[in-house]
Amino acid sequence: VLIIMASVGSGVEHQRGVHEGPQRKRRGPGPLATAYMVIYNVVMTAGWLVIAVGLIRAGLARGTYHGLYYSIEKPLKFFQTGALLEILHCAVGIVPSSFVLTGFQVMSRVFLTWAVTHSVKQVQSEDSVLLFVTAWTLAEIVRYSFYTFSLLNHLPYVIKWARYTLFIVLYPMGVTGELLTIYAALPHVRRTGLYSVTLPNKFNISFDYYTVLILVMISYIPIFPQLYFHMLCQRRKVLTTTDDSKKNE
């Protein structure tokens, strides 16, 4: 539950080798680390572009948006799971972000991808899945592009603007899709006892996955507003600083 509470799926994302907003300067990664991070971010940008194109092509071919998850299931799992490398980046010091916070943030989406959407097959055809997948896809394309150009010290203003503006719509959109998907999974989890452990057993422990999912949903209530308004504050700081710099040039 703490994993989800720390991030709430499509909430405030961690830095991937660059600094966002005005803050004290730190020594950046070395040349090899920078080259690696550029390659990593380029690959991840391309991966999420593949997912976006897959959604569009499947939608046009079928003439409907229903059930589009199946057309991008494999690349979604691959590239979302690939974000686990970002935890390693923090652990070895390539990026200055918090190891714990980054781990929570990445694992929240991995949790929804594998422990909910993959594990409960019945929810894969729900429109709510397409809702959060679309939000994730657009957000990831913008973010990975942002980090790539920042590492190259050539960040177009349009990408910076998109990074600090699109979340206004994408964050609530993603959270709504995530909550509806978890809610849709509840009756199936309860009926099948998925991942649950009942007594008696040789370890003398019990675990109710159904209850865990309910607690996860409840955790969105205090966390979503806090993260959303934090991002709004960050947007104001970053874009105001950028506008002031332009006026002084």
C-alpha positions as CSV (number, residue, x, y, z in Angstrom):
1,V,0.0,0.0,0.0
2,L,2.8,2.4,0.8
3,I,4.2,1.9,-2.7
4,I,1.0,3.3,-4.2
5,M,0.7,6.0,-1.6
6,A,4.1,7.3,-2.5
7,S,3.3,7.9,-6.1
8,V,-0.3,7.3,-7.1
9,G,0.5,5.9,-10.5
10,S,0.8,8.9,-12.7
11,G,1.8,11.5,-10.0
12,V,4.9,13.5,-9.5
13,E,7.7,11.7,-11.3
14,H,11.3,11.6,-10.2
15,Q,14.2,13.1,-12.1
16,R,16.1,11.0,-14.6
17,G,19.6,12.4,-14.5
18,V,18.7,16.1,-14.8
19,H,17.4,18.8,-12.4
20,E,14.0,20.5,-12.8
21,G,13.4,24.0,-11.7
22,P,15.7,26.4,-9.9
23,Q,17.7,24.7,-7.2
24,R,21.2,24.4,-5.9
25,K,23.6,23.1,-8.6
26,R,25.1,19.7,-8.1
27,R,27.9,18.0,-10.0
28,G,26.3,16.2,-12.9
29,P,27.1,12.6,-14.1
30,G,30.3,11.9,-15.9
31,P,30.6,11.6,-19.7
32,L,30.0,7.9,-19.8
33,A,27.0,8.1,-17.4
34,T,25.6,11.0,-19.4
35,A,25.9,9.1,-22.6
36,Y,24.2,6.1,-21.0
37,M,21.4,8.2,-19.7
38,V,20.9,9.8,-23.1
39,I,20.6,6.4,-24.7
40,Y,18.3,5.1,-22.0
41,N,16.0,8.1,-22.3
42,V,16.0,8.0,-26.2
43,V,15.1,4.3,-26.1
44,M,12.3,4.9,-23.6
45,T,11.0,7.8,-25.6
46,A,10.9,5.6,-28.7
47,G,9.3,2.8,-26.8
48,W,6.4,4.9,-25.6
49,L,6.1,6.3,-29.1
50,V,5.7,2.7,-30.3
51,I,2.9,2.3,-27.8
52,A,1.2,5.5,-29.0
53,V,1.4,4.5,-32.6
54,G,0.1,1.1,-31.7
55,L,-2.9,2.6,-30.0
56,I,-3.7,4.9,-33.0
57,R,-3.2,2.2,-35.6
58,A,-5.4,-0.4,-33.7
59,G,-8.1,2.2,-33.1
60,L,-8.2,3.2,-36.8
61,A,-8.2,-0.4,-37.9
62,R,-10.9,-1.5,-35.6
63,G,-13.0,1.6,-35.8
64,T,-13.4,1.6,-32.0
65,Y,-11.4,2.4,-28.9
66,H,-12.7,-0.6,-27.0
67,G,-10.2,-3.4,-26.2
68,L,-7.1,-1.5,-27.5
69,Y,-5.1,-2.7,-24.6
70,Y,-4.4,-6.0,-26.3
71,S,-2.7,-4.3,-29.2
72,I,-0.1,-2.7,-27.0
73,E,0.0,-5.1,-24.1
74,K,3.6,-6.5,-24.7
75,P,5.4,-3.2,-25.3
76,L,3.5,-1.6,-22.4
77,K,4.7,-4.3,-20.1
78,F,8.2,-4.2,-21.5
79,F,8.8,-0.4,-21.3
80,Q,6.9,0.1,-18.0
81,T,9.0,-2.7,-16.5
82,G,12.1,-1.1,-18.0
83,A,11.5,1.9,-15.7
84,L,12.9,-0.4,-12.9
85,L,16.3,0.6,-14.2
86,E,15.7,4.0,-12.8
87,I,15.8,2.6,-9.3
88,L,19.3,1.2,-10.1
89,H,20.3,4.6,-11.5
90,C,19.5,6.2,-8.1
91,A,21.2,3.4,-6.2
92,V,24.5,3.8,-8.1
93,G,24.4,7.6,-8.0
94,I,23.9,8.3,-11.7
95,V,21.0,10.5,-10.8
96,P,20.6,12.5,-7.6
97,S,17.1,11.5,-6.8
98,S,16.0,9.7,-3.7
99,F,16.4,5.9,-4.0
100,V,13.4,5.2,-1.8
101,L,11.1,7.8,-3.4
102,T,12.1,6.7,-6.9
103,G,11.5,3.0,-6.0
104,F,8.0,3.8,-4.7
105,Q,7.2,5.8,-7.8
106,V,8.3,3.2,-10.3
107,M,6.9,0.3,-8.4
108,S,3.4,1.9,-8.2
109,R,3.1,1.7,-12.0
110,V,4.7,-1.7,-12.2
111,F,2.2,-2.8,-9.5
112,L,-0.8,-1.6,-11.6
113,T,0.7,-3.1,-14.8
114,W,1.4,-6.6,-13.4
115,A,-0.4,-7.1,-10.1
116,V,-3.7,-5.6,-11.4
117,T,-4.1,-5.4,-15.2
118,H,-2.0,-8.5,-16.1
119,S,-3.2,-10.6,-13.2
120,V,-6.9,-9.9,-13.5
121,K,-7.6,-10.7,-17.1
122,Q,-11.2,-9.6,-16.9
123,V,-10.3,-5.9,-16.5
124,Q,-8.1,-5.7,-19.6
125,S,-11.1,-4.9,-21.8
126,E,-12.3,-2.1,-19.5
127,D,-12.2,1.4,-21.0
128,S,-10.5,2.6,-17.7
129,V,-7.4,0.7,-18.8
130,L,-7.2,2.6,-22.0
131,L,-7.7,5.8,-20.0
132,F,-4.6,5.4,-17.8
133,V,-2.6,3.8,-20.6
134,T,-3.2,6.9,-22.8
135,A,-2.3,9.2,-19.9
136,W,0.9,7.3,-19.1
137,T,1.9,7.2,-22.8
138,L,1.5,10.9,-23.4
139,A,3.2,11.8,-20.1
140,E,6.1,9.4,-20.7
141,I,6.8,10.6,-24.2
142,V,7.0,14.2,-23.0
143,R,9.0,13.4,-19.9
144,Y,11.6,11.2,-21.5
145,S,12.0,13.8,-24.3
146,F,12.4,16.4,-21.6
147,Y,15.2,14.5,-19.9
148,T,16.9,13.6,-23.2
149,F,17.1,17.2,-24.4
150,S,18.1,18.5,-20.9
151,L,21.0,16.1,-20.8
152,L,22.1,17.4,-24.2
153,N,21.8,21.0,-22.9
154,H,19.4,21.8,-25.7
155,L,15.8,21.9,-24.3
156,P,13.2,23.4,-26.6
157,Y,10.7,25.5,-24.7
158,V,7.7,23.7,-26.1
159,I,8.9,20.4,-24.5
160,K,9.5,22.2,-21.2
161,W,6.1,23.8,-21.4
162,A,4.5,20.5,-22.1
163,R,6.3,18.8,-19.3
164,Y,4.9,21.3,-16.8
165,T,1.4,21.8,-18.4
166,L,0.0,18.5,-19.7
167,F,0.0,16.9,-16.3
168,I,-2.9,19.3,-15.5
169,V,-5.1,17.0,-17.6
170,L,-3.1,13.8,-17.7
171,Y,-2.7,13.4,-14.0
172,P,-6.4,13.4,-13.1
173,M,-7.0,11.3,-16.3
174,G,-4.5,8.7,-15.2
175,V,-5.6,8.5,-11.6
176,T,-9.3,8.1,-12.7
177,G,-8.3,5.3,-15.0
178,E,-6.2,3.6,-12.3
179,L,-9.0,3.8,-9.7
180,L,-11.7,2.5,-12.0
181,T,-9.4,-0.4,-13.1
182,I,-8.7,-1.4,-9.5
183,Y,-12.4,-1.1,-8.7
184,A,-13.3,-3.3,-11.6
185,A,-10.8,-5.9,-10.4
186,L,-12.2,-6.1,-6.9
187,P,-15.1,-8.6,-7.6
188,H,-12.8,-10.9,-9.5
189,V,-10.1,-10.8,-6.9
190,R,-12.7,-11.5,-4.2
191,R,-14.3,-14.4,-6.1
192,T,-11.0,-16.1,-7.0
193,G,-9.0,-15.3,-3.8
194,L,-6.2,-14.1,-6.1
195,Y,-2.8,-13.7,-4.2
196,S,-4.6,-14.2,-0.9
197,V,-3.4,-16.6,1.8
198,T,-5.9,-18.0,4.3
199,L,-5.5,-19.8,7.6
200,P,-4.7,-22.4,8.6
201,N,-1.3,-22.9,6.8
202,K,2.1,-24.0,7.9
203,F,3.4,-20.5,8.2
204,N,0.4,-19.4,10.3
205,I,0.0,-16.1,8.3
206,S,-2.9,-14.7,6.3
207,F,-3.0,-12.2,3.5
208,D,-6.1,-10.7,1.8
209,Y,-5.3,-9.1,-1.5
210,Y,-8.8,-7.8,-1.9
211,T,-8.3,-5.7,1.3
212,V,-5.0,-4.4,0.0
213,L,-6.6,-3.2,-3.2
214,I,-9.3,-1.3,-1.2
215,L,-6.6,0.3,1.0
216,V,-4.7,1.3,-2.2
217,M,-7.8,3.0,-3.5
218,I,-8.4,4.8,-0.2
219,S,-4.8,6.0,-0.2
220,Y,-5.5,8.1,-3.4
221,I,-7.7,10.4,-1.4
222,P,-5.1,12.2,0.7
223,I,-2.2,11.8,-1.8
224,F,-3.7,13.0,-5.1
225,P,-4.5,16.6,-4.0
226,Q,-1.1,17.0,-2.3
227,L,0.9,15.8,-5.4
228,Y,-1.3,17.7,-7.8
229,F,-1.0,21.0,-6.1
230,H,2.8,20.4,-5.6
231,M,3.1,20.0,-9.4
232,L,1.1,23.2,-9.9
233,C,3.5,25.1,-7.7
234,Q,6.5,23.6,-9.6
235,R,4.9,24.7,-12.9
236,R,4.5,28.2,-11.7
237,K,8.1,28.4,-10.4
238,V,9.7,26.8,-13.5
239,L,7.7,28.5,-16.2
240,T,7.8,31.9,-14.5
241,T,11.6,31.6,-14.2
242,T,11.8,30.8,-17.9
243,D,9.6,33.7,-18.9
244,D,11.7,36.1,-16.8
245,S,14.9,34.8,-18.4
246,K,13.5,35.5,-21.8
247,K,12.6,39.1,-20.9
248,N,16.1,39.7,-19.7
249,E,17.7,38.5,-22.9
